[in-house]
Every structure is written in C-alpha cells, then in structure tokens.
Amino acid sequence: MSLDCEPASASGLAVRHRVPMLPFERLRARRDAVVIDLRSPSEFAVDHVPGAYSVPLFDDDERALVGTLYARSSPDVAFVAARERARARITELVERIANLADWRVESGDHGARLERMTEDGIAMLDQSLEATEAAVPARPVVLYCWRGGLRSRSVLAFVRQLGLDRAVGIAGGYKSYRKSVLARLASWEAPPVIVLRGLTGVGKTLVLHEIERLRPGWTLDLEAAAGHRSSILGMVGLAPVTQKAFDTALAARLDELSGPCCVLEGESRKVGDVIQPATVWAALEAGTSVRLTASVERRVEVLCDDYLEREENRAELAERLPFIEARLGRAKWGGVLVGLLSRGQDDELTEILLRRYYDPLYQHSEAGRGAALEIDAADPRACAARIVRWVEDGSGVEEG
C-alpha cells in the first residue's frame, strides 16, 4: 500500500492524497514509460501523446452526459453521475492499467473503495488531491486527462493507494502537452534542407523512403504524418489525420532527425487538410531543390501501384474522379474517367490524369523554380544513393 496520504483530521476533513503531477518535459524522454490516456475515445482519436494507450474513464456518451449536467444543472449533480459511472467501470479500468503497467494489483472491492474516496463530494475530493512535484520513478506509469483535473488526479490517487507507486500524472494534462508540441514546432531551427521535386508519379516518396533506409534520421515525411498524398485524390487508401495529430507526429519526428541535412518532398503549405507549421514551411521553401524525373510509363506504373494496391481503393477513386472530370470540362469528360476505372483501363486512366490534369498544375506551380541537381528516379534505390553521395561529398549541403 502506498503511504502518500495523510489520515483524516479531527475536523472530519477527507484524507489528503499527495499525487505526483510532473511537467511533460520531464517525462518526454523516458523510453521506459507506460503512458495512459484517460480521456474519452473521441478525445484520444483527435490526438494523444505518442505511444499512449487509451484507457478511458468515461466513454463518449458518458463524458457528454457529465458535461451537460455540469453546464445545465450543477457540478455536484454532474459529479454524482460521474461517480456512478466510474464505480461501474473501476475494476475493469484498474485491471487494464495493471496489465499495461505489468503490475499485480491487490484484490479487494474497488467499487467500495471508490465510494469511500468520493463520498464527500466534488469540492472535498478536489481539495483532498494535492498535486506535488516528485522525482521521476523507474518505469513510470504516466496517466493524463484533458487538463490534469479530477479525471487523472483521482485515478492516480486511486491506483497509488492500491500499490502502483510508479504512477505519476502530467501537470496540465493533454493541454500542457499540446503547448509543448506547438513550442517545439515554433522553435525548430532547420539544418540544410534538400527538397525532392518532380512531376506527379516520378516516385518522390519511394526515393525519400530509400534515403531513410540508407541514412536513418535524414528525412521528414510530411505525407506520412498527414495520412494524405497532398492532392485531390491523395486520401485514397489512407487515413487523414487531424491538425493536432499532424503536429504531434512532426514534433516527434523533428526530435529524431540527425545527420547533415533534412530531406523532404516538395509540398504546398497544406498537405491535404492540415497545414505545415511556419518553421517547416519556411525551411521547405528555402531548401535546395533536387528535381526527379521519370518517363510517363514509369509514372503510370508508380501511381497504379500506389493508388490501386487494394481493390477497395477503386470505390474511393470512383467517388472523387467526378471532381476532376468537372475541372477538365464536364461536357467532354463527364463520366469518362469513372468509366475507364470501372472497365479496368487503369493505365489509360492514369495517363490521362497525368497529361491533362496533374502535369499542367505542377508546371504552373513550379514555373521559374530551378534545381541544383536533376536525377532519373526510375530506380529509387540508385536515385537515393546518388543523393546521399551528393550530400556527403559536400555539394548538396553547401548549395543549401
């Protein structure tokens, strides 16, 4: 049993529980940490600390109900509802935390223990949970909620009473973590940047991945972070993320970058529906351009492999192709592209998209932009190896 609590006073005040709440910056580098997100599933889906496990204290409906009662009735009425729902799931929640933390939880009536801990109401519970600073323990179990409020502090106090002395919280919860992400992005000082440019389908992503294989830590994959290929059809077969999740992925990757440069693909400021941070966008725009080239036949092959890798992608394409037909001119192209797709004329469809739609757009956006190096990207491995040699012999970095 953890001893981080004081007995009830003679005045009858509730037991005071000391709960260690630490700044995220003290926890972020701990590779041995088990991070547990106590927010609802929808909150977790929007964004979360990298590597965190979702163990919600309330599901989405319960959270909405408690929030409604808090706003329309009173904090006390909302607390009673929250208490009832927490008691119903406390045993399952403790077991999930125990499994993730590799912790043998003591047996007992967890529901009754929760009743005793919360019997004096929301105000007294809030007063009894004293946030304190502490050393970061070995193999910390990090619990957090939205803002370091009652959700995380009460669960933290509860599991520490059960013996999980390694449990700590994030001071300020997810909100403080989000601030740290934005601060990291805003303060990034870019190394020399190499920007892979080229017509749609030349294989920029393939080359980027090969560079990362050859030199881990050199690349920043904006499209992977966004879950989007940054075009009107770019979400096909992928799962686009929220702006917050995009920022989180970028901040984590910036901490992993190493080597003499950062290599990324040329993108617009928006990658799908998310927006690059100002520091990343400025670095991309000022970077040294490497233009990749490939034959139309190779570009068709690359795009068919990418977009039509799975049969279910066809339905997504069929939904989005009418937009391009409208842009090309509905009178001439209405139904043509969808028809080619439905008949399995994939190569013909892709070549039309390249010649009629994507190439003109790219040539317009890249007009007047020079390049320090031009490479045939038909063989992504050979292309990546040449770029690596170019950087390491000093040419790429010097020109950046």
CORBELGI-V275465 format. One record per residue. PHI is phi in whole degrees, 0 to 359 (* if undefined). D_LAST is the distance of its C-alpha to the last C-alpha in whole Angstrom. Layout:
[[PHI,D_LAST] [PHI,D_LAST]]
This chain:
[[*,59] [291,57] [255,58] [275,56] [212,58] [248,61] [291,65] [299,66] [279,68] [297,71] [282,70] [90,69] [297,66] [295,64] [304,62] [267,59] [254,56] [274,53] [242,50] [289,47] [243,44] [248,41] [300,37] [303,35] [300,32] [280,35] [249,35] [297,32] [267,31] [278,34] [288,34] [268,38] [282,38] [256,40] [255,39] [236,42] [263,41] [269,45] [288,44] [292,45] [304,44] [290,42] [297,41] [297,39] [294,38] [295,36] [184,34] [198,35] [300,33] [306,32] [83,34] [288,37] [260,41] [272,42] [230,46] [289,47] [288,50] [229,51] [280,50] [298,49] [294,52] [295,54] [298,51] [296,51] [297,55] [298,55] [296,52] [294,55] [296,58] [298,56] [282,55] [262,58] [248,61] [194,60] [303,58] [293,61] [295,62] [297,58] [295,58] [299,62] [296,60] [296,57] [297,59] [298,61] [287,58] [293,57] [297,60] [294,60] [242,57] [296,56] [295,58] [297,55] [297,52] [297,53] [296,54] [294,50] [297,49] [299,51] [296,50] [291,46] [272,47] [53,49] [232,51] [271,55] [280,56] [289,60] [284,62] [151,64] [272,65] [294,61] [297,62] [294,65] [297,63] [296,61] [302,64] [296,65] [292,61] [248,61] [292,65] [268,64] [95,62] [293,59] [296,59] [291,60] [297,58] [300,55] [294,57] [282,57] [262,54] [269,52] [289,49] [228,48] [278,45] [198,45] [290,44] [284,41] [284,44] [293,43] [48,42] [295,42] [254,43] [259,41] [253,43] [211,42] [234,43] [291,42] [221,42] [73,44] [269,47] [295,50] [303,49] [284,47] [294,49] [289,52] [293,51] [298,50] [299,53] [296,55] [287,53] [292,53] [298,57] [281,57] [116,55] [274,52] [291,51] [279,47] [282,47] [222,45] [243,43] [265,40] [298,41] [85,40] [60,40] [301,37] [300,37] [289,35] [297,33] [300,32] [299,31] [293,29] [295,27] [297,26] [294,26] [296,23] [294,21] [291,21] [262,20] [296,17] [253,14] [288,11] [286,9] [307,5] [247,6] [249,7] [247,10] [277,13] [235,15] [155,18] [301,22] [305,24] [94,25] [289,23] [101,22] [301,19] [294,21] [298,22] [292,19] [302,18] [294,21] [292,21] [297,17] [296,19] [295,22] [285,21] [225,18] [305,20] [95,18] [270,15] [248,15] [234,16] [264,19] [294,20] [291,22] [295,24] [295,24] [275,26] [65,28] [202,27] [271,25] [66,25] [206,27] [298,31] [257,32] [291,29] [270,32] [299,34] [78,35] [242,32] [234,33] [303,31] [253,31] [282,32] [300,29] [295,30] [292,30] [298,26] [300,25] [299,27] [296,25] [295,22] [299,23] [295,24] [290,21] [301,19] [289,21] [267,21] [296,17] [208,16] [98,14] [279,11] [202,9] [238,11] [253,11] [214,13] [274,15] [293,15] [223,18] [280,20] [302,20] [267,23] [246,23] [70,27] [259,29] [257,27] [244,24] [295,21] [300,20] [302,19] [294,16] [290,15] [297,15] [296,13] [294,10] [296,11] [295,11] [269,8] [288,6] [279,5] [274,9] [241,11] [268,14] [263,17] [232,21] [193,24] [291,28] [301,30] [300,32] [293,29] [295,28] [299,31] [299,32] [298,29] [291,30] [296,34] [297,33] [283,31] [277,33] [247,36] [299,36] [244,39] [298,42] [293,42] [294,39] [298,41] [296,43] [296,40] [298,38] [300,42] [288,42] [258,38] [298,39] [302,41] [298,38] [290,36] [302,40] [294,40] [293,37] [283,38] [124,42] [296,44] [300,47] [267,45] [252,43] [303,45] [83,46] [292,44] [294,41] [297,43] [296,46] [300,44] [296,42] [294,46] [270,47] [75,44] [272,43] [293,39] [296,38] [296,39] [302,38] [295,35] [294,34] [298,36] [301,33] [293,30] [289,32] [268,33] [241,31] [288,28] [297,27] [300,28] [298,26] [294,23] [298,23] [291,24] [290,21] [259,18] [304,20] [84,18] [274,15] [272,13] [216,11] [282,9] [206,12] [234,15] [223,17] [287,21] [257,21] [302,25] [250,25] [301,22] [293,23] [295,22] [297,19] [298,18] [298,19] [292,17] [296,13] [299,14] [298,15] [298,12] [289,10] [285,13] [274,13] [99,10] [293,9] [294,6] [292,5] [297,5] [286,4] [287,0]]
